[in-house]
Structures are given as C-alpha cells and as structure tokens.
Amino acid sequence: MQQGYAAVLCVLAVLGLEATAPGECELTRLLQDKLQYEMRLQYMKHYFPIDYTVRVQYEEVLRPSNITRLRNGTVSEAALRYLWFHVSSQAVLRIREVLPEKHPSWKYTQELCQLFDALGEEYSKYRQTDVEAVVADLVELVHSAGAESRSKAVRPKALLDNCLKVMRMLYGVPC
C-alpha cells in the first residue's frame, strides 16, 4: 500500500503537480456538493430580484481564463489554490453582506462560509511570502478595503459559478 502511495507521489512530482492534503480534498468535495447547479440557481438567482448585482472588486472575479493565464506564467498549483481560496471566500462574504438574516439564502451562504472557514484552516500554513509575488499581490488587493474604485457589478450566481469552475480546474486532478 505504501509503495503504491509513493508511486503516485512520484508521478505527481514528475508531472510537476503538488499533492493536496486529504482534508483539502474532502472540503472541496463538500463545497462542490453545496455548489450544485440547482442550489446555486435557487439560492443565488431565484431568491434575488431580477438582474440583482453585488459590487465587488475587479480582482474578486476569478475566471478559468485567469487561472490558465497564471498557469502559463508558471505559477504553482499550490499558489493558484491559495488564490482561489482567498478570492472565493471573499466573494461569498460579499454576497452575505447584502443579505438580511431572514433572507432564504442566508443559511446557504452561512454554510458556505463555514466550509471556507474550515478550508482556511488548511491554508493557514501558507504565508503570502511562500507564494509567488503575483499571487501575493492579488491576495493583498482582494483584502484591501481601499480598492472600491476598481469595483464592478456581478450577479451573485456568476460569482459562485466562477468559484465552482475554477475549483474543478484546480482540484480535479489531485483530488
């Protein structure tokens, strides 16, 4: 059994992929279950007014094309997962900020926040100095309060759609 595990790690090392922690994979599976299309549609579209948007910073919209561009710029997979975590958790918090406690989507966003908090424990071992400068700069921009001039209006469902697409890109192979 251990030889098989070592062989898998060797193959991952040869491919240049960094292994993820088992807890990280389990939490992303739980997130994927919570981000099913039907749930996103119900909680982030049907329970909101037509064409409702949330103001987010430009850097808080992380699309698969952004990940592809960063990968081509030789950013490590671990750094990309770190970036995805920060951007996605911030997007969920932005959605939650506009909801009153009695809103039908409140409990759903609370559950997503709890999963991201648990995932944050997995990422607590990373420091911004441990990841590439480009990713550290983006994370800093996401968490900076003064970047409101670079904001855009995005539908809540679109934020979670991007979250799921990028998560599948980053965790599909290692998990």
Disulfide bonds with the S-S distance in Angstrom:
Cys25-Cys175 1.98
